[in-house]
Every structure is written in C-alpha cells, then in structure tokens.
Amino acid sequence: MDAFKADHVCGTCKTKKKRCDKILPICGYCSKRSLSCSYDTAAAAADDTDPAGHAPAVLLPRDWHRSGSNRLHGDASGIASPPAASLKVSSLDATINRHLTNVLQDINLPIEVVIIRFFQGFHKWLPIISPRTLRDQVSQNILYLADSALLLLTMALFVECPPKAPPRDGPEAALNPLFVFLRMLTAQVQTERPLSLRLLQTHVLLAAYEYASGRPEVAYVSLNTCVGMAQAMQIPEYGKLRGEFGELCRSAEIVNTWWAIVILQRLTLIECRRQIATPTTQFPNAVSPKPSDLVNDQPDGSLHRQFERQAEAAFLFDQFLAARLLHDDAEKIAELQRVDNEILRLLQTVMREEGAASHNRFSAASATIIRSLFALNEELIAALSTPNASEKAKDRIEFSKSAMHNLIRLVIDTGVHSLSSSTEPPVPCFLYLVRTAIGHAKSAVATHPGTFDAGDMDLLWRIEESLTSSRRRNETRE
C-alpha cells in the first residue's frame, strides 16, 4: 500500500500545516493520530483556514436556483466559490441546508420524491442506506445536520443527473457541476465536523458516481479515502447485527457501507488501465455479518440477496487476483481453473434465483460475475499459450475462447432487450461489460471468422451508444 501516493497533500495536513507523506489511503501523520485523511482535489485547492480556525466557506452562486435545471447538466467551468469567508461551525448546518433547498427548487422536486426515486433506482445497485432510518430522520427534522443534508444532496444528484460515461473514443465529458460542488462541500464538512456514517456514505456514493461515469481510476483513489475514514471509525471491526428493529436497520447500514467499499474497490480494480496487484481492503471474515439489499426494510436480507451475491462474486474475483500472482505456472493454471468452476457455479445459482428476469437484464451480481469470467478466461488463455503447449492446454484454450463467445452472445441478447425495454436502466457495471464484449468480439472476428458478423458488432455498438452520454460517430467504429 505504501507504493501508492497522492499527487498532493491531504486536507488535514494542509489545514494544520504539517508535512504530509501523501501515502494512500491515509497518510502517516493522520494514521498516527487517528485523524480523518482526505485527498479530495477540492480540499487540496482550498485556501488555508482563517485566524479563527474555520475553513473557508464553499458556496453556490447566488443565482444557482434561478438559472434553470439545465445548469445542473452543463460543465463545471462556471462553478467557483466566491471569495473565502469564515464559516462558523454553528452556521454549517444552516448553510448546507440552504444549498439543499436551492437545489431542490432548481430541480423542482420535494425531498420526499427525491428519496423515493433514489431508492427505486441507484439504491438497488448499491444499498447502503436504510429507507426506514432515512425516512424517520427526514420526517422528524426541518433542519438537518450538515452530514445528513449533504447525503440528501448527493441523492438529488443521482436522481436529477444520473451518471453516464462518455463514448469510448470520444473526448472525456466535463464533470457535472453539481458533482463538483458536492465534492467541495464534502471537503468542507469533513474539515469542520467529526467523521460520521452519513459523511462516509456520501463519500462512497460520490466514488460510485465516478465509477458509473466511466472514471474507474479516479473512483479507486476516492475509495481509498473511504477506506481511511472507515478504518478511523472502526467500521471494519463492526460486530454482528444486534438490537431492536430500528437498531438493526442502522447496523445493516454500517455493514453494507463497508461491504460497498470492498465491492466497489474490486469493480474499479478490474477496469483500471494501470495494473494494481491487490486491493487495499480485506474481505470481512467468516463470522462477519453478510450484506443485505435493504429493500422494504428487511435488514437481515432474508427476502433479497442481490448485494450478498455481488459480495460473493467480488470474493471470487479476489481469489482470481491471488491466482494471477502465483509464480508456478502449473499451480497458477490449476487455481485459475478452480476459481473458474466456482464462479460458474455462482452464476448458475444467481440465474436460478432470478428466474426469467435473468434473461431480460443483468443484475449487479450477474454483471459482476460475467465481468470476472471474461477476465479469468483471458488470463487462462495467456497462461496456457506457450510455444510448447500440450494438446490438453490447446483444448483448454479453445474451451476458454468458446466460453467468452457464449458470454458475448449473452451480453448481446441482454443488451438488445434493454434497448427495446422502457423499464429501469441497466446496472452501472453493464457498460464496462459491454465494452469488454466489444473488445473480445473484435478479436474473435479477426481470429475466428464467422463467429460474429457485422450485425452482431453493430448491435454491440448500439448497446454501448445507449449507455453513454452521447452517440458514437460512425467513423469511430472503423
């Protein structure tokens, strides 16, 4: 972990004017003192604190809520905080609440509708918030604490400006202005307030937004900040679910938030262009509570197991990463084949549990499993492709290629259904799966003529176009 360093000092060291070693996910100074450690770019760019010890205020432009909702969908070049002004801790709650009110006016939605739409949408992929706990909190408060108001603002971001990645060969899309503003606000609250579950959940959701927007490398760095926060809060050591029903919901939130960090880190690792050997988080041990879907306030997950299945897929992906690092070729190939069989068994279990729905759209669990199968078979082919490969090895290579062809067909069939369906959008990791299928299909066309025709490739391009922020130009398909 010491090999990874940020390109700027952390917010705490900058505020306290201490020498920062820039180690990810938490620097040496903060680690020794159990302090919050954040490498947010907004925090790095912030001015020093004022003589009273308060961080500079981060404010929306005055006309933000009058400028029309299209401001939320433009680029972030016009977002800039006004000249720094000291913000007392006692006024922080009111300031964040004012921003929440302005944004809700701008998108013309009451907070209750934002909450409902969030739980009907992105929450199904990353269930880290208990619907009951949040609704109780909203119904009992007119003025929210800063961390809770910040979480509600982040939920509004997902509802009004869903994450969408830029085209594969097109220019990188400008950052959403509301997202940039939330990053600045998050750094502000983290400087002024102690760590809390709501603040950590906001960080996790913003990292997930980066991943779903096609920025896995940036999301990986953001998740390392989440790891440092969670460790400072001792969340990885959290015990089994306990207490009354309300406390169970709260406990399930804590458990799911840590699992979300663990799962998201694996999802970003598999997409990072630069190869990172191992994650910086470890899986909870066998006695740790399993994640639940937090749907209909069932904290024990007895009725819904999608998030648990996604955790199992991420666990098997961890075993794949470990097998890839083995030095003995025979041992490496044997372990990769064992993990391949385990992943296939999990896929069969998930598709059996999902029933007919598995043929129409990928769940988060099935998409994660299939993405892992692509990576594993690719590694198997590379390990077996030696100059003196045996006939058995050659047969296994052809088997892996055939398996990937079947996976591509599955992606095409499911993607075509999503094109013609007006139901809920695909899970965020589906775009990465489609792009992986495109890469392998192009290779198959070159090495195995007749496997995929022009119509298949056109379908894959169309599926990718439907998932990105703008349509792909014909000339980029060449």
MARSEKOL-829238 format. One line per 4 residues: number of its first residue (from 0); their letters; for each residue x negated, y negated, z of C-alpha. Coordinates in pm, whole numbers, padded with zeros to 5 digits. Layout:
<rs>
NUM	A	X Y Z  ... $
</rs>
This chain:
<rs>
0	MDAF	00000 00000 00000  -00295 -00233 00061  -00368 -00221 -00312  -00065 -00437 -00387 $
4	KADH	-00089 -00808 -00321  00137 -01102 -00392  00011 -01389 -00605  00095 -01646 -00336 $
8	VCGT	00104 -01671 00043  00413 -01565 00235  00665 -01818 00364  00575 -01767 00731 $
12	CKTK	00200 -01823 00682  00271 -02129 00468  00502 -02273 00733  00259 -02203 01017 $
16	KKRC	-00044 -02298 00803  -00215 -01963 00865  -00447 -01769 00639  -00240 -01506 00456 $
20	DKIL	-00393 -01186 00316  -00092 -01156 00074  -00053 -00782 00140  00280 -00632 00026 $
24	PICG	00532 -00570 00165  00425 -00752 00483  00105 -00949 00539  -00138 -00881 00823 $
28	YCSK	-00051 -01196 01020  00324 -01121 01021  00272 -00749 01080  00064 -00801 01396 $
32	RSLS	00323 -01042 01539  00640 -00862 01415  00742 -01172 01220  00963 -01197 00913 $
36	CSYD	00749 -01187 00598  00889 -01308 00266  00715 -01366 -00066  01009 -01540 -00232 $
40	TAAA	00887 -01770 -00507  01123 -02035 -00378  00961 -02014 -00037  00616 -02041 -00192 $
44	AADD	00716 -02356 -00376  00885 -02521 -00078  00733 -02822 00091  00579 -02797 00436 $
48	TDPA	00805 -02839 00736  00879 -03180 00874  00725 -03308 01200  01027 -03181 01395 $
52	GHAP	00955 -02828 01278  01259 -02789 01049  01230 -02660 00694  01330 -02891 00409 $
56	AVLL	01693 -02873 00305  01791 -02685 -00010  02099 -02848 -00158  02314 -02810 -00465 $
60	PRDW	02354 -03116 -00687  02648 -03326 -00573  02847 -03263 -00891  02796 -02885 -00883 $
64	HRSG	03159 -02802 -00805  03290 -03064 -01051  03082 -02959 -01350  03292 -02661 -01457 $
68	SNRL	03227 -02291 -01415  03009 -02281 -01728  02733 -02434 -01515  02711 -02101 -01336 $
72	HGDA	02636 -01920 -01661  02371 -02152 -01805  01997 -02153 -01746  01836 -02266 -01424 $
76	SGIA	01636 -02556 -01564  01880 -02810 -01421  01874 -02669 -01069  01642 -02862 -00845 $
80	SPPA	01670 -02955 -00482  01679 -03329 -00404  01402 -03495 -00204  01330 -03297 00109 $
84	ASLK	01534 -03393 00412  01510 -03231 00752  01788 -02986 00829  01857 -02915 01193 $
88	VSSL	01934 -02559 01287  02269 -02669 01429  02373 -02801 01087  02257 -02498 00888 $
92	DATI	02588 -02312 00922  02786 -02614 00803  02550 -02670 00509  02572 -02311 00380 $
96	NRHL	02949 -02313 00432  02973 -02632 00227  02784 -02463 -00056  03020 -02165 -00032 $
100	TNVL	03323 -02393 -00054  03178 -02577 -00355  03102 -02258 -00546  03447 -02111 -00472 $
104	QDIN	03603 -02433 -00602  03382 -02415 -00910  03489 -02059 -00997  03847 -02128 -00883 $
108	LPIE	03875 -01818 -00666  03964 -01784 -00296  03719 -01589 -00084  03971 -01305 -00037 $
112	VVII	03982 -01244 -00414  03602 -01253 -00437  03580 -00987 -00166  03842 -00764 -00333 $
116	RFFQ	03674 -00787 -00674  03330 -00721 -00529  03448 -00404 -00355  03624 -00293 -00673 $
120	GFHK	03308 -00349 -00878  02942 -00358 -00777  03010 -00215 -00431  03091 00123 -00586 $
124	WLPI	02733 00145 -00711  02561 00007 -00400  02791 00043 -00097  02605 -00138 00181 $
128	ISPR	02891 -00349 00322  03183 -00212 00521  03511 -00351 00379  03677 -00340 00720 $
132	TLRD	03392 -00512 00902  03369 -00792 00646  03744 -00849 00623  03770 -00868 01002 $
136	QVSQ	03485 -01117 01006  03645 -01332 00736  03991 -01327 00896  03854 -01439 01233 $
140	NILY	03640 -01728 01111  03688 -02059 00938  03321 -02150 00965  03084 -01859 00901 $
144	LADS	02735 -01817 01035  02471 -01904 00777  02373 -01543 00703  02737 -01435 00654 $
148	ALLL	02815 -01734 00432  02504 -01652 00229  02624 -01293 00181  02965 -01418 00064 $
152	LTMA	02791 -01650 -00183  02597 -01352 -00318  02919 -01155 -00360  03060 -01451 -00556 $
156	LFVE	02753 -01433 -00782  02827 -01069 -00870  03196 -01141 -00930  03159 -01456 -01142 $
160	CPPK	02821 -01390 -01309  02771 -01011 -01335  02409 -00915 -01405  02332 -00843 -01769 $
164	APPR	01995 -00764 -01920  01854 -00941 -02229  01816 -00749 -02557  01519 -00514 -02567 $
168	DGPE	01321 -00708 -02830  01474 -01049 -02769  01341 -01332 -02553  01385 -01295 -02180 $
172	AALN	01709 -01460 -02073  01692 -01763 -01846  01762 -01693 -01481  02117 -01757 -01373 $
176	PLFV	02126 -02094 -01190  02341 -01963 -00905  02098 -01674 -00856  01802 -01915 -00842 $
180	FLRM	01988 -02134 -00595  02070 -01833 -00375  01703 -01736 -00373  01617 -02083 -00241 $
184	LTAQ	01896 -02072 00017  01787 -01727 00134  01434 -01852 00195  01580 -02149 00384 $
188	VQTE	01796 -01934 00613  01515 -01685 00670  01290 -01969 00785  01550 -02116 01021 $
192	RPLS	01715 -01805 01165  01609 -01469 01310  01648 -01158 01099  01997 -01012 01075 $
196	LRLL	02175 -00734 00891  02370 -00983 00678  02049 -01158 00572  01888 -00825 00485 $
200	QTHV	02196 -00720 00286  02173 -01045 00090  01808 -00972 00007  01898 -00618 -00105 $
204	LLAA	02183 -00738 -00327  01963 -01004 -00489  01697 -00739 -00560  01969 -00518 -00710 $
208	YEYA	02079 -00814 -00925  01722 -00844 -01058  01713 -00472 -01137  02052 -00482 -01310 $
212	SGRP	01937 -00788 -01509  01651 -00592 -01667  01371 -00710 -01434  01257 -00393 -01252 $
216	EVAY	00906 -00524 -01175  01046 -00837 -01007  01302 -00626 -00822  01023 -00399 -00693 $
220	VSLN	00843 -00695 -00533  01170 -00821 -00384  01240 -00477 -00240  00901 -00480 -00068 $
224	TCVG	01021 -00792 00113  01333 -00596 00215  01111 -00316 00345  00921 -00559 00567 $
228	MAQA	01245 -00708 00701  01399 -00367 00770  01088 -00245 00948  01078 -00560 01162 $
232	MQIP	01442 -00488 01255  01352 -00121 01324  01622 -00006 01084  01428 00298 00951 $
236	EYGK	01436 00443 01304  01810 00389 01347  01982 00686 01514  02289 00884 01428 $
240	LRGE	02630 00726 01377  02797 00672 01710  03064 00472 01891  03422 00373 01818 $
244	FGEL	03560 00335 01466  03454 -00029 01429  03106 00054 01554  03093 00348 01313 $
248	CRSA	03154 00110 01022  02877 -00115 01149  02642 00180 01194  02723 00305 00844 $
252	EIVN	02632 -00038 00706  02290 -00018 00870  02231 00337 00747  02345 00258 00392 $
256	TWWA	02138 -00060 00374  01818 00134 00445  01917 00408 00201  01988 00139 -00062 $
260	IVIL	01633 00007 -00024  01492 00359 -00057  01704 00444 -00363  01653 00109 -00537 $
264	QRLT	01278 00135 -00497  01282 00468 -00684  01507 00328 -00957  01272 00033 -01011 $
268	LIEC	00959 00251 -01000  01079 00472 -01284  01128 00164 -01506  00817 -00037 -01415 $
272	RRQI	00579 -00079 -01708  00276 -00063 -01482  00242 00278 -01321  00277 00270 -00944 $
276	ATPT	00184 00604 -00793  00411 00626 -00490  00687 00421 -00324  00611 00217 -00012 $
280	TQFP	00910 00367 00171  00956 00718 00301  01278 00913 00294  01467 00939 00623 $
284	NAVS	01401 01270 00794  01635 01568 00807  01815 01454 01123  01881 01101 00995 $
288	PKPS	02242 01019 00904  02330 01052 00537  02466 00758 00337  02835 00726 00262 $
292	DLVN	03035 00542 -00003  03210 00311 00247  03527 00340 00040  03859 00294 00218 $
296	DQPD	03655 00252 00537  03554 00617 00565  03218 00568 00741  03145 00939 00763 $
300	GSLH	03161 00980 00386  03391 01282 00418  03601 01183 00116  03340 01021 -00107 $
304	RQFE	02985 01143 -00164  02857 00950 -00466  02599 00749 -00271  02484 01062 -00091 $
308	RQAE	02440 01239 -00425  02244 00942 -00556  02019 00970 -00250  01965 01340 -00324 $
312	AAFL	01869 01252 -00683  01621 00992 -00558  01477 01250 -00317  01416 01493 -00604 $
316	FDQF	01260 01210 -00804  01018 01168 -00513  00923 01533 -00548  00864 01476 -00919 $
320	LAAR	00630 01186 -00837  00439 01407 -00594  00410 01689 -00850  00281 01448 -01112 $
324	LLHD	-00018 01366 -00890  -00131 01729 -00847  -00479 01790 -00991  -00447 02163 -01061 $
328	DAEK	-00267 02196 -01396  -00108 02534 -01323  00017 02419 -00984  00144 02093 -01135 $
332	IAEL	00340 02269 -01411  00490 02521 -01168  00602 02244 -00932  00748 02037 -01216 $
336	QRVD	00950 02338 -01331  01075 02399 -00977  01188 02036 -00942  01349 02056 -01288 $
340	NEIL	01561 02351 -01174  01659 02167 -00854  01765 01857 -01048  01968 02065 -01294 $
344	RLLQ	02149 02235 -01005  02228 01895 -00854  02360 01771 -01191  02591 02073 -01214 $
348	TVMR	02716 02005 -00861  02783 01638 -00932  02963 01704 -01260  03175 01972 -01093 $
352	EEGA	03270 01731 -00813  03353 01451 -01056  03563 01675 -01280  03697 01530 -01605 $
356	ASHN	03572 01182 -01516  03212 01300 -01571  03283 01335 -01946  03402 00975 -01979 $
360	RFSA	03143 00776 -01784  02827 00825 -01583  02847 00776 -01210  02549 00626 -01028 $
364	ASAT	02449 00976 -00919  02471 01141 -01263  02293 00849 -01434  02008 00868 -01181 $
368	IIRS	01984 01246 -01224  01973 01230 -01604  01715 00950 -01599  01499 01171 -01374 $
372	LFAL	01539 01464 -01614  01411 01252 -01903  01103 01153 -01702  01039 01507 -01578 $
376	NEEL	01064 01673 -01921  00842 01404 -02068  00580 01483 -01802  00616 01858 -01861 $
380	IAAL	00558 01818 -02234  00247 01608 -02170  00110 01861 -01918  00168 02161 -02146 $
384	STPN	00043 02002 -02468  -00317 02121 -02457  -00537 02233 -02751  -00534 02594 -02628 $
388	ASEK	-00170 02607 -02520  -00031 02959 -02486  00280 03080 -02666  00466 03062 -02335 $
392	AKDR	00361 02699 -02295  00470 02620 -02651  00808 02779 -02585  00847 02565 -02274 $
396	IEFS	00757 02252 -02473  01030 02330 -02724  01272 02402 -02439  01198 02060 -02284 $
400	KSAM	01241 01886 -02620  01572 02065 -02672  01680 01964 -02320  01606 01598 -02397 $
404	HNLI	01800 01624 -02724  02100 01750 -02527  02061 01463 -02280  02057 01215 -02569 $
408	RLVI	02379 01367 -02702  02534 01332 -02359  02432 00966 -02345  02579 00903 -02692 $
412	DTGV	02911 01074 -02611  02949 00892 -02281  02840 00560 -02430  03088 00586 -02717 $
416	HSLS	03368 00637 -02467  03256 00328 -02274  03267 00126 -02598  03631 00216 -02658 $
420	SSTE	03740 00201 -02295  03858 -00110 -02111  03807 00041 -01768  03539 -00058 -01517 $
424	PPVP	03193 -00132 -01665  02914 00129 -01663  02681 00152 -01364  02377 -00083 -01387 $
428	CFLY	02127 00201 -01437  02313 00314 -01751  02134 00052 -01965  01795 00196 -01868 $
432	LVRT	01927 00541 -01953  02044 00425 -02297  01708 00263 -02373  01529 00581 -02269 $
436	AIGH	01756 00780 -02501  01680 00539 -02788  01305 00584 -02742  01325 00964 -02738 $
440	AKSA	01575 00973 -03027  01340 00767 -03246  01060 01010 -03163  01284 01309 -03239 $
444	VATH	01378 01165 -03579  01008 01149 -03667  00910 01494 -03535  01232 01694 -03577 $
448	PGTF	01410 01574 -03895  01782 01639 -03888  01811 01630 -03510  01962 01281 -03513 $
452	DAGD	02089 01094 -03817  02133 00724 -03892  02484 00733 -03749  02356 00858 -03413 $
456	MDLL	02092 00586 -03398  02348 00321 -03491  02573 00439 -03208  02285 00410 -02961 $
460	WRIE	02207 00055 -03082  02574 -00042 -03048  02591 00103 -02697  02281 -00093 -02598 $
464	ESLT	02421 -00413 -02751  02739 -00378 -02546  02532 -00366 -02227  02305 -00664 -02295 $
468	SSRR	02361 -01038 -02272  02366 -01099 -02647  02399 -00893 -02962  02091 -00739 -03116 $
472	RNET	01990 -00870 -03459  01983 -00616 -03741  01621 -00691 -03822  01508 -00579 -03475 $
476	RE	01631 -00229 -03548  01365 -00168 -03811 $
</rs>
